[in-house]
Amino acid sequence: MDNTIENLKATAYLIQAIKSNDEEKCAHILETEEVYLNKTDNEVPELETDCCYYIRSSTPIVIACDVGNPKIVSLLLAKGANINDTDNNSLTLLMKASIYNHVDVIEVLLSNGADIHEKNIYNGATAILYAALHSQKEAITLLMERGASIYDTTINGCNCYNSTFNESIKFIIQKWTIIMPIIMFQELLIYNQLDDSLLDLQEYMDEIIH
């Protein structure tokens, strides 16, 4: 028996539940129904008249990262949603969560293997650059702590510092440029990767700066 129509309906209900941020309903649908996790909202006939502000051609996991409920994102990933999914503008899940400052979602994505260094194929921007562009302080801080590079640039040469007009974020970035070499120095000491000639912190910082 072909259950395509029923599965499409279940997928439509799932997408609507995600957009409504209805965690309980999402969990119920995922537990009891067969859904198409990799179909976009405009591929589901039942949603043709659905007028919402989310970008069309979005899969359930992409929409969930817009909405920002980490439990819904976790449920979708557990059911097989693609951690490397993108929207039709080549925005990754991590980029979308960073744009909206959904730090709990960022944590979930990184814990499930999202690539923090992945670049948008159109402009070369990474998640941290999108966070800076949208002045999302918490997202920037978390991404830096998890290894994102503040030196990333777009194909037009924009970086984290010149992508934001928010002075408090610029201060965070400036402070991190001082802290990061110290962290690197400490890690190298731990793993005995420093030459004897570089055992002085000032010498080490001078070395990497020049």
N, CA, C and O of each residue as an XYZ file, in Angstrom:
840
protein
N       0.839     -1.206      0.000
C       0.000      0.000      0.000
C       0.874      1.256      0.000
O       1.806      1.383      0.794
N       0.550      2.185     -0.913
C       1.306      3.426     -1.018
C       0.804      4.423      0.021
O      -0.347      4.856     -0.019
N       1.682      4.776      0.945
C       1.306      5.708      2.012
C       1.830      7.121      1.765
O       1.908      7.929      2.690
N       2.190      7.418      0.512
C       2.802      8.707      0.201
C       1.944      9.877      0.654
O       2.443     10.810      1.283
N       0.666      9.832      0.338
C      -0.226     10.947      0.681
C      -0.301     11.130      2.193
O      -0.227     12.250      2.698
N      -0.449     10.015      2.909
C      -0.518     10.101      4.369
C       0.792     10.632      4.955
O       0.789     11.407      5.911
N       1.898     10.208      4.371
C       3.197     10.686      4.853
C       3.385     12.172      4.575
O       3.960     12.896      5.388
N       2.896     12.621      3.419
C       2.962     14.048      3.095
C       2.125     14.861      4.073
O       2.531     15.940      4.503
N       0.961     14.338      4.419
C       0.109     15.028      5.392
C       0.797     15.101      6.752
O       0.776     16.138      7.414
N       1.403     13.994      7.156
C       2.109     13.977      8.441
C       3.271     14.963      8.426
O       3.548     15.625      9.426
N       3.949     15.057      7.282
C       5.054     16.008      7.153
C       4.548     17.436      7.249
O       5.184     18.291      7.865
N       3.390     17.690      6.633
C       2.787     19.028      6.714
C       2.446     19.380      8.155
O       2.698     20.499      8.602
N       1.872     18.425      8.882
C       1.536     18.665     10.294
C       2.802     18.918     11.115
O       2.812     19.753     12.020
N       3.866     18.184     10.786
C       5.132     18.368     11.501
C       5.683     19.773     11.269
O       6.090     20.452     12.213
N       5.693     20.201     10.017
C       6.221     21.529      9.693
C       5.404     22.616     10.381
O       5.959     23.586     10.896
N       4.088     22.449     10.386
C       3.236     23.426     11.067
C       3.508     23.437     12.569
O       3.517     24.498     13.193
N       3.730     22.259     13.146
C       4.030     22.177     14.584
C       5.364     22.835     14.901
O       5.509     23.487     15.935
N       6.339     22.667     14.013
C       7.642     23.312     14.215
C       7.493     24.823     14.169
O       8.026     25.534     15.020
N       6.766     25.309     13.171
C       6.571     26.756     13.032
C       5.805     27.335     14.214
O       5.977     28.503     14.562
N       4.960     26.510     14.828
C       4.207     26.944     16.014
C       4.998     26.732     17.298
O       4.531     27.065     18.387
N       6.198     26.175     17.160
C       7.061     25.890     18.311
C       6.384     24.952     19.304
O       6.532     25.093     20.518
N       5.635     23.991     18.760
C       4.894     23.034     19.582
C       5.739     21.769     19.764
O       5.660     20.828     18.975
N       6.526     21.775     20.796
C       7.470     20.685     21.052
C       6.763     19.343     21.258
O       7.193     18.319     20.727
N       5.689     19.360     22.023
C       4.969     18.118     22.330
C       4.372     17.505     21.068
O       4.438     16.292     20.868
N       3.790     18.349     20.217
C       3.184     17.850     18.982
C       4.249     17.306     18.034
O       4.041     16.285     17.379
N       5.376     17.985     17.963
C       6.479     17.507     17.122
C       6.932     16.123     17.567
O       7.128     15.226     16.747
N       7.094     15.963     18.867
C       7.539     14.681     19.413
C       6.532     13.582     19.087
O       6.918     12.469     18.730
N       5.243     13.894     19.210
C       4.192     12.907     18.939
C       4.198     12.489     17.472
O       4.116     11.301     17.162
N       4.293     13.462     16.571
C       4.290     13.150     15.137
C       5.505     12.310     14.763
O       5.388     11.330     14.028
N       6.655     12.692     15.265
C       7.878     11.958     14.938
C       7.859     10.539     15.494
O       8.482      9.635     14.938
N       7.141     10.357     16.589
C       7.072      9.041     17.227
C       6.054      8.132     16.550
O       6.233      6.914     16.520
N       4.993      8.711     16.011
C       3.871      7.892     15.538
C       3.671      7.890     14.026
O       2.940      7.044     13.510
N       4.295      8.809     13.308
C       4.055      8.937     11.872
C       5.345      8.784     11.073
O       6.448      8.986     11.580
N       5.166      8.417      9.801
C       6.280      8.429      8.852
C       6.292      9.803      8.181
O       5.299     10.221      7.586
N       7.411     10.490      8.283
C       7.501     11.835      7.698
C       8.725     11.922      6.788
O       9.656     11.122      6.872
N       8.681     12.925      5.916
C       9.802     13.172      5.009
C      10.649     14.308      5.583
O      10.327     15.483      5.406
N      11.714     13.955      6.258
C      12.527     14.974      6.923
C      13.335     15.809      5.944
O      13.801     16.894      6.291
N      13.505     15.313      4.720
C      14.304     16.055      3.755
C      13.471     16.714      2.662
O      14.011     17.195      1.665
N      12.147     16.733      2.853
C      11.302     17.487      1.930
C      11.164     18.920      2.422
O      11.090     19.172      3.625
N      11.130     19.860      1.471
C      10.970     21.264      1.839
C       9.495     21.608      1.947
O       8.632     20.881      1.455
N       9.220     22.742      2.607
C       7.823     23.086      2.848
C       7.049     23.355      1.561
O       5.834     23.156      1.536
N       7.710     23.800      0.492
C       6.962     24.020     -0.748
C       6.866     22.760     -1.606
O       6.330     22.800     -2.714
N       7.384     21.642     -1.095
C       7.203     20.352     -1.759
C       6.045     19.570     -1.143
O       5.706     18.477     -1.597
N       5.456     20.136     -0.120
C       4.344     19.472      0.558
C       3.054     20.175      0.153
O       2.811     21.300      0.588
N       2.209     19.531     -0.680
C       1.008     20.182     -1.209
C       0.116     20.792     -0.140
O      -0.489     21.842     -0.359
N       0.032     20.147      1.005
C      -0.844     20.628      2.068
C      -0.422     21.999      2.595
O      -1.186     22.648      3.309
N       0.806     22.453      2.246
C       1.295     23.740      2.744
C       1.335     24.814      1.665
O       1.922     25.875      1.874
N       0.709     24.550      0.499
C       0.798     25.489     -0.610
C       0.216     26.857     -0.275
O       0.685     27.870     -0.794
N      -0.788     26.900      0.577
C      -1.403     28.179      0.925
C      -0.856     28.736      2.229
O      -1.343     29.750      2.731
N       0.142     28.083      2.769
C       0.709     28.517      4.046
C       1.584     29.748      3.838
O       2.634     29.664      3.201
N       1.157     30.892      4.371
C       1.921     32.128      4.236
C       2.614     32.409      5.562
O       1.971     32.821      6.527
N       3.902     32.191      5.608
C       4.644     32.423      6.832
C       5.911     33.179      6.489
O       6.273     33.283      5.317
N       6.582     33.702      7.486
C       7.758     34.518      7.219
C       9.016     33.707      7.009
O      10.054     34.261      6.646
N       8.946     32.401      7.231
C      10.133     31.584      7.043
C      10.442     31.446      5.555
O       9.538     31.442      4.720
N      11.726     31.333      5.238
C      12.134     31.173      3.851
C      11.534     29.889      3.305
O      11.644     28.828      3.920
N      10.897     29.993      2.143
C      10.352     28.793      1.521
C      11.483     27.903      1.046
O      12.648     28.299      1.060
N      11.135     26.709      0.630
C      12.118     25.693      0.253
C      12.987     25.308      1.440
O      14.185     25.066      1.290
N      12.380     25.251      2.618
C      13.111     24.884      3.829
C      12.634     23.531      4.347
O      11.434     23.259      4.378
N      13.572     22.694      4.750
C      13.236     21.411      5.352
C      12.853     21.625      6.818
O      13.091     22.702      7.366
N      12.262     20.612      7.456
C      11.886     20.768      8.866
C      13.030     21.216      9.768
O      12.826     22.064     10.637
N      14.232     20.664      9.581
C      15.351     21.024     10.459
C      15.799     22.465     10.230
O      16.208     23.141     11.175
N      15.729     22.941      8.993
C      16.078     24.337      8.700
C      15.093     25.274      9.390
O      15.492     26.263     10.005
N      13.815     24.961      9.287
C      12.788     25.777      9.937
C      12.966     25.743     11.449
O      12.816     26.766     12.118
N      13.284     24.575     11.985
C      13.471     24.446     13.434
C      14.616     25.320     13.930
O      14.547     25.868     15.030
N      15.663     25.454     13.132
C      16.790     26.307     13.534
C      16.429     27.782     13.454
O      17.002     28.598     14.175
N      15.486     28.133     12.589
C      14.936     29.491     12.582
C      14.140     29.743     13.858
O      14.303     30.772     14.514
N      13.281     28.795     14.197
C      12.406     28.945     15.366
C      13.223     28.992     16.653
O      12.971     29.820     17.528
N      14.203     28.096     16.759
C      15.134     28.174     17.878
C      14.840     27.315     19.084
O      15.324     27.602     20.179
N      14.045     26.253     18.907
C      13.779     25.344     20.022
C      14.784     24.189     19.980
O      14.701     23.340     19.093
N      15.729     24.142     20.922
C      16.771     23.115     20.867
C      16.232     21.694     21.002
O      16.815     20.759     20.452
N      15.126     21.519     21.730
C      14.566     20.176     21.897
C      13.971     19.667     20.587
O      14.096     18.487     20.262
N      13.326     20.556     19.836
C      12.787     20.158     18.533
C      13.925     19.819     17.577
O      13.857     18.831     16.845
N      14.963     20.636     17.587
C      16.134     20.360     16.744
C      16.733     19.000     17.105
O      17.084     18.221     16.219
N      16.849     18.716     18.393
C      17.392     17.431     18.847
C      16.520     16.266     18.399
O      17.032     15.229     17.978
N      15.206     16.433     18.488
C      14.278     15.388     18.056
C      14.454     15.078     16.574
O      14.484     13.913     16.175
N      14.568     16.120     15.767
C      14.713     15.935     14.323
C      16.036     15.257     13.979
O      16.085     14.374     13.123
N      17.095     15.672     14.644
C      18.400     15.052     14.396
C      18.395     13.583     14.807
O      18.983     12.738     14.131
N      17.729     13.289     15.915
C      17.651     11.906     16.392
C      16.893     11.012     15.414
O      17.131      9.806     15.353
N      15.979     11.611     14.652
C      15.192     10.859     13.673
C      15.851     10.822     12.295
O      15.304     10.248     11.353
N      17.028     11.438     12.186
C      17.760     11.331     10.927
C      17.826     12.571     10.075
O      18.255     12.498      8.923
N      17.415     13.718     10.604
C      17.543     14.962      9.839
C      19.016     15.234      9.546
O      19.894     14.854     10.321
N      19.272     15.888      8.435
C      20.633     16.111      7.953
C      21.298     17.285      8.661
O      20.857     18.425      8.514
N      22.356     17.020      9.429
C      23.076     18.061     10.158
C      23.748     19.043      9.202
O      24.068     20.166      9.592
N      23.964     18.627      7.948
C      24.623     19.479      6.959
C      23.641     20.159      6.015
O      24.036     20.671      4.967
N      22.376     20.164      6.380
C      21.348     20.767      5.534
C      21.561     22.275      5.410
O      22.141     22.906      6.293
N      21.085     22.840      4.304
C      21.139     24.291      4.092
C      19.807     24.759      3.527
O      19.013     23.964      3.024
N      19.573     26.080      3.621
C      18.390     26.619      2.960
C      18.766     26.993      1.523
O      19.878     26.714      1.075
N      17.830     27.627      0.803
C      18.110     27.920     -0.600
C      19.052     29.103     -0.788
O      19.346     29.479     -1.923
N      19.528     29.695      0.298
C      20.551     30.737      0.227
C      21.906     30.221      0.704
O      22.821     31.002      0.964
N      22.022     28.912      0.815
C      23.257     28.249      1.263
C      23.604     28.563      2.710
O      24.769     28.488      3.101
N      22.595     28.916      3.511
C      22.820     29.119      4.944
C      22.732     27.769      5.647
O      21.725     27.072      5.530
N      23.772     27.402      6.367
C      23.759     26.155      7.115
C      22.891     26.308      8.365
O      22.480     27.411      8.725
N      22.628     25.185      9.007
C      21.851     25.219     10.248
C      22.551     26.082     11.293
O      21.907     26.848     12.011
N      23.862     25.952     11.371
C      24.637     26.713     12.352
C      24.600     28.206     12.042
O      24.529     29.031     12.953
N      24.646     28.548     10.778
C      24.553     29.957     10.385
C      23.207     30.542     10.780
O      23.140     31.657     11.298
N      22.136     29.797     10.538
C      20.801     30.300     10.857
C      20.623     30.472     12.361
O      20.072     31.475     12.816
N      21.087     29.499     13.126
C      21.001     29.616     14.586
C      21.828     30.794     15.084
O      21.449     31.450     16.054
N      22.948     31.066     14.434
C      23.813     32.178     14.830
C      23.175     33.519     14.499
O      23.282     34.468     15.276
N      22.520     33.603     13.362
C      21.843     34.838     12.955
C      20.798     35.238     13.984
O      20.654     36.418     14.305
N      20.063     34.250     14.505
C      18.980     34.526     15.452
C      19.417     34.407     16.913
O      18.594     34.518     17.822
N      20.710     34.183     17.135
C      21.254     34.120     18.496
C      20.660     32.975     19.316
O      20.492     33.096     20.530
N      20.348     31.872     18.654
C      19.806     30.700     19.347
C      20.973     29.868     19.897
O      21.357     28.856     19.311
N      21.521     30.308     21.018
C      22.748     29.678     21.523
C      22.530     28.221     21.936
O      23.435     27.400     21.788
N      21.353     27.892     22.448
C      21.088     26.497     22.826
C      21.057     25.596     21.593
O      21.510     24.452     21.636
N      20.520     26.123     20.502
C      20.510     25.368     19.246
C      21.932     25.219     18.712
O      22.300     24.161     18.201
N      22.725     26.277     18.829
C      24.132     26.204     18.414
C      24.841     25.072     19.155
O      25.591     24.303     18.554
N      24.601     24.974     20.459
C      25.204     23.907     21.263
C      24.786     22.532     20.749
O      25.620     21.637     20.612
N      23.502     22.366     20.467
C      22.998     21.083     19.968
C      23.656     20.734     18.638
O      24.089     19.601     18.430
N      23.726     21.704     17.749
C      24.299     21.460     16.425
C      25.776     21.082     16.510
O      26.224     20.143     15.852
N      26.521     21.816     17.321
C      27.945     21.516     17.462
C      28.162     20.145     18.100
O      29.091     19.424     17.738
N      27.300     19.795     19.047
C      27.403     18.487     19.703
C      27.084     17.339     18.747
O      27.471     16.194     18.981
N      26.373     17.663     17.670
C      26.009     16.650     16.680
C      26.868     16.716     15.420
O      26.538     16.117     14.396
N      27.970     17.449     15.510
C      28.937     17.411     14.416
C      28.846     18.498     13.375
O      29.456     18.372     12.313
N      28.103     19.569     13.637
C      28.043     20.670     12.673
C      29.430     21.281     12.490
O      30.186     21.429     13.451
N      29.753     21.630     11.254
C      31.071     22.186     10.932
C      31.088     23.683     11.218
O      30.439     24.462     10.520
N      31.830     24.080     12.246
C      31.875     25.476     12.670
C      32.623     26.351     11.660
O      32.490     27.575     11.676
N      33.407     25.722     10.787
C      34.215     26.468      9.823
C      33.609     26.491      8.418
O      34.194     27.073      7.505
N      32.450     25.868      8.238
C      31.853     25.799      6.903
C      31.496     27.190      6.395
O      31.035     28.043      7.153
N      31.718     27.404      5.094
C      31.484     28.713      4.487
C      30.284     28.681      3.550
O      30.020     27.672      2.897
N      29.569     29.785      3.491
C      28.488     29.943      2.527
C      29.096     29.936      1.125
O      30.061     30.652      0.861
N      28.532     29.128      0.231
C      29.129     28.981     -1.098
C      29.018     30.255     -1.924
O      29.761     30.428     -2.890
N      28.101     31.152     -1.562
C      27.914     32.378     -2.337
C      28.825     33.516     -1.899
O      29.314     34.271     -2.739
N      29.060     33.651     -0.594
C      29.824     34.815     -0.119
C      31.020     34.467      0.767
O      31.784     35.353      1.149
N      31.185     33.197      1.094
C      32.333     32.787      1.897
C      32.199     33.024      3.386
O      33.149     32.791      4.133
N      31.030     33.488      3.840
C      30.843     33.789      5.266
C      30.663     32.511      6.078
O      30.061     31.543      5.613
N      31.194     32.524      7.298
C      31.013     31.429      8.246
C      29.953     31.827      9.277
O      29.451     32.951      9.267
N      29.627     30.900     10.154
C      28.600     31.165     11.171
C      28.957     32.364     12.041
O      28.093     33.185     12.353
N      30.225     32.470     12.433
C      30.611     33.574     13.317
C      30.511     34.921     12.604
O      30.236     35.940     13.237
N      30.734     34.929     11.291
C      30.578     36.168     10.534
C      29.117     36.593     10.478
O      28.811     37.783     10.565
N      28.217     35.628     10.333
C      26.790     35.957     10.351
C      26.369     36.465     11.728
O      25.558     37.385     11.832
N      26.914     35.869     12.774
C      26.607     36.337     14.129
C      27.081     37.770     14.322
O      26.381     38.583     14.927
N      28.272     38.083     13.808
C      28.805     39.441     13.919
C      27.973     40.421     13.108
O      27.678     41.524     13.567
N      27.598     40.017     11.904
C      26.802     40.879     11.031
C      25.481     41.264     11.678
O      24.978     42.370     11.483
N      24.922     40.332     12.456
C      23.636     40.581     13.119
C      23.813     40.979     14.586
O      22.844     41.013     15.343
N      25.041     41.276     14.981
C      25.353     41.780     16.332
C      24.844     40.860     17.438
O      24.265     41.321     18.421
N      25.061     39.572     17.271
C      24.594     38.587     18.243
C      25.742     38.226     19.192
O      26.531     37.321     18.921
N      25.815     38.949     20.299
C      26.940     38.850     21.227
C      27.109     37.443     21.795
O      28.216     36.905     21.798
N      26.018     36.844     22.275
C      26.121     35.527     22.906
C      26.567     34.465     21.897
O      27.381     33.597     22.210
N      26.019     34.550     20.684
C      26.398     33.579     19.655
C      27.871     33.711     19.293
O      28.569     32.710     19.138
N      28.342     34.947     19.158
C      29.756     35.172     18.833
C      30.652     34.592     19.919
O      31.626     33.896     19.632
N      30.311     34.887     21.166
C      31.127     34.406     22.285
C      31.180     32.884     22.313
O      32.252     32.300     22.472
N      30.020     32.239     22.160
C      29.972     30.774     22.174
C      30.779     30.187     21.018
O      31.543     29.241     21.209
N      30.612     30.741     19.837
C      31.329     30.222     18.674
C      32.840     30.381     18.835
O      33.604     29.495     18.449
N      33.270     31.504     19.402
C      34.700     31.699     19.644
C      35.214     30.677     20.647
O      36.296     30.114     20.479
N      34.427     30.446     21.693
C      34.830     29.476     22.712
C      34.931     28.064     22.146
O      35.721     27.248     22.621
N      34.117     27.786     21.124
C      34.102     26.447     20.536
C      35.040     26.306     19.333
O      35.046     25.277     18.657
N      35.828     27.350     19.076
C      36.869     27.204     18.063
C      36.683     27.942     16.767
O      37.497     27.786     15.857
N      35.626     28.755     16.642
C      35.454     29.541     15.420
C      36.559     30.583     15.317
O      37.052     31.081     16.329
N      36.937     30.904     14.104
C      38.028     31.853     13.887
C      37.501     33.268     13.702
O      36.658     33.519     12.842
N      38.005     34.191     14.515
C      37.620     35.597     14.367
C      38.328     36.222     13.173
O      38.072     37.376     12.829
N      39.211     35.466     12.545
C      39.940     35.978     11.385
C      39.297     35.548     10.066
O      39.824     35.855      8.996
N      38.160     34.839     10.131
C      37.451     34.462      8.912
C      37.060     35.708      8.129
O      36.718     36.735      8.714
N      37.112     35.613      6.806
C      36.691     36.732      5.957
C      35.788     36.221      4.842
O      35.870     35.060      4.442
N      34.927     37.102      4.348
C      34.093     36.771      3.199
C      34.912     36.968      1.925
O      36.062     37.403      1.980
N      34.317     36.648      0.783
C      35.023     36.834     -0.487
C      35.255     38.315     -0.773
O      36.096     38.664     -1.601
N      34.508     39.190     -0.087
C      34.691     40.632     -0.253
C      35.600     41.237      0.813
O      35.791     42.452      0.852
N      36.161     40.391      1.677
C      37.107     40.876      2.665
C      36.507     41.325      3.981
O      37.220     41.879      4.818
N      35.211     41.103      4.192
C      34.597     41.469      5.474
C      35.025     40.466      6.547
O      35.134     39.269      6.279
N      35.264     40.961      7.756
C      35.598     40.085      8.871
C      34.678     40.376     10.049
O      33.795     41.229      9.958
N      34.883     39.671     11.147
C      34.001     39.832     12.305
C      34.008     41.266     12.826
O      32.972     41.792     13.231
N      35.164     41.884     12.812
C      35.296     43.223     13.401
C      34.602     44.278     12.553
O      33.876     45.117     13.085
N      34.816     44.248     11.238
C      34.207     45.294     10.412
C      32.813     44.943      9.911
O      32.209     45.703      9.153
N      32.298     43.774     10.343
C      30.937     43.392      9.951
C      29.884     43.911     10.925
O      28.688     43.817     10.650
N      30.318     44.455     12.058
C      29.360     44.924     13.058
C      29.640     46.368     13.437
O      30.788     46.812     13.470
N      28.559     47.090     13.724
C      28.683     48.457     14.228
C      28.502     48.494     15.745
O      28.546     49.559     16.360
N      28.300     47.318     16.336
C      28.073     47.218     17.772
C      29.411     47.293     18.503
O      30.252     46.404     18.367
N      29.601     48.356     19.276
C      30.893     48.580     19.924
C      31.208     47.521     20.981
O      32.371     47.161     21.168
N      30.175     47.017     21.676
C      30.429     45.998     22.700
C      30.920     44.706     22.060
O      31.749     44.003     22.637
N      30.417     44.392     20.874
C      30.874     43.202     20.168
C      32.293     43.402     19.649
O      33.109     42.482     19.683
N      32.579     44.601     19.171
C      33.950     44.896     18.736
C      34.924     44.736     19.898
O      36.049     44.269     19.721
N      34.475     45.132     21.095
C      35.323     44.995     22.279
C      35.592     43.527     22.578
O      36.721     43.149     22.892
N      34.547     42.694     22.480
C      34.699     41.256     22.716
C      35.711     40.666     21.737
O      36.580     39.886     22.125
N      35.589     41.045     20.471
C      36.491     40.521     19.446
C      37.923     40.966     19.710
O      38.861     40.177     19.598
N      38.082     42.247     20.066
C      39.421     42.758     20.372
C      40.031     42.015     21.559
O      41.206     41.651     21.544
N      39.202     41.796     22.595
C      39.681     41.091     23.784
C      40.087     39.665     23.430
O      41.083     39.154     23.943
N      39.323     39.029     22.560
C      39.610     37.649     22.189
C      40.913     37.537     21.407
O      41.592     36.513     21.485
N      41.271     38.568     20.659
C      42.532     38.525     19.920
C      43.724     38.528     20.867
O      44.823     38.119     20.493
N      43.502     38.990     22.099
C      44.557     38.957     23.116
C      44.542     37.625     23.862
O      45.589     37.047     24.154
N      43.325     37.147     24.167
C      43.190     35.916     24.948
C      43.612     34.687     24.151
O      44.258     33.789     24.691
N      43.250     34.641     22.866
C      43.481     33.443     22.066
C      44.945     33.007     22.019
O      45.215     31.818     22.186
N      45.913     33.921     21.798
C      47.314     33.465     21.809
C      47.735     32.851     23.139
O      48.547     31.926     23.167
N      47.187     33.363     24.245
C      47.519     32.813     25.564
C      46.978     31.390     25.694
O      47.660     30.500     26.201
N      45.733     31.187     25.224
C      45.137     29.848     25.258
C      45.958     28.888     24.399
O      46.241     27.762     24.808
N      46.332     29.340     23.216
C      47.138     28.506     22.324
C      48.465     28.147     22.979
O      48.936     27.015     22.876
N      49.059     29.121     23.651
C      50.336     28.903     24.331
C      50.195     27.835     25.410
O      51.032     26.941     25.530
N      49.107     27.942     26.204
C      48.883     26.983     27.279
C      48.669     25.574     26.731
O      49.181     24.601     27.286
N      47.903     25.470     25.630
C      47.649     24.159     25.040
C      48.934     23.542     24.496
O      49.152     22.338     24.627
N      49.771     24.357     23.896
C      51.030     23.847     23.370
C      51.949     23.371     24.487
O      52.677     22.390     24.337
N      51.902     24.086     25.614
C      52.695     23.659     26.767
C      52.235     22.296     27.259
O      53.044     21.419     27.564
N      50.909     22.136     27.331
C      50.345     20.881     27.828
C      50.786     19.709     26.954
O      51.133     18.639     27.456
N      50.767     19.928     25.639
C      51.094     18.834     24.725
C      52.567     18.827     24.302
O      52.957     18.136     23.361
N      53.385     19.627     25.033
C      54.833     19.646     24.798
C      55.189     19.921     23.341
O      56.081     19.289     22.776
N      54.476     20.876     22.742
C      54.717     21.183     21.339
C      55.517     22.473     21.155
O      55.648     22.961     20.033
N      56.050     23.029     22.240
C      56.848     24.244     22.142
C      58.333     23.907     22.174
O      58.781     23.061     22.948
N      59.073     24.580     21.326
C      60.524     24.455     21.390
C      61.034     25.176     22.628
O      60.369     26.070     23.152
N      62.220     24.786     23.094
C      62.808     25.443     24.266
C      62.972     26.936     24.046
O      62.899     27.724     24.989
N      63.194     27.320     22.797
C      63.414     28.737     22.503
C      62.149     29.566     22.606
O      62.204     30.795     22.565
N      60.989     28.893     22.740
C      59.725     29.625     22.779
C      59.011     29.454     24.108
O      57.796     29.643     24.169
N      59.706     29.108     25.156
C      59.053     28.841     26.427
C      58.628     30.105     27.152
O      57.926     30.031     28.160
N      59.026     31.221     26.672
C      58.589     32.476     27.257
C      57.358     32.961     26.505
O      57.359     33.003     25.275
N      56.306     33.328     27.236
C      55.048     33.730     26.604
C      55.229     34.920     25.677
O      54.675     34.939     24.578
N      55.990     35.903     26.101
C      56.178     37.078     25.270
C      56.876     36.709     23.958
O      56.521     37.203     22.888
N      57.878     35.827     24.065
C      58.568     35.380     22.860
C      57.609     34.651     21.928
O      57.646     34.822     20.709
N      56.741     33.824     22.537
C      55.778     33.066     21.736
C      54.813     33.995     21.012
O      54.539     33.810     19.826
N      54.292     35.004     21.734
C      53.349     35.933     21.119
C      54.029     36.744     20.026
O      53.436     36.992     18.975
N      55.266     37.157     20.266
C      56.008     37.885     19.240
C      56.194     37.018     17.998
O      56.141     37.499     16.866
N      56.414     35.716     18.246
C      56.647     34.790     17.143
C      55.419     34.657     16.250
O      55.533     34.700     15.025
N      54.229     34.494     16.867
C      53.034     34.281     16.051
C      52.536     35.574     15.429
O      51.891     35.544     14.381
N      52.825     36.713     16.059
C      52.405     37.993     15.497
C      53.232     38.322     14.260
O      52.718     38.860     13.279
N      54.520     37.990     14.322
C      55.403     38.321     13.210
C      55.616     37.127     12.297
O      56.336     37.230     11.304
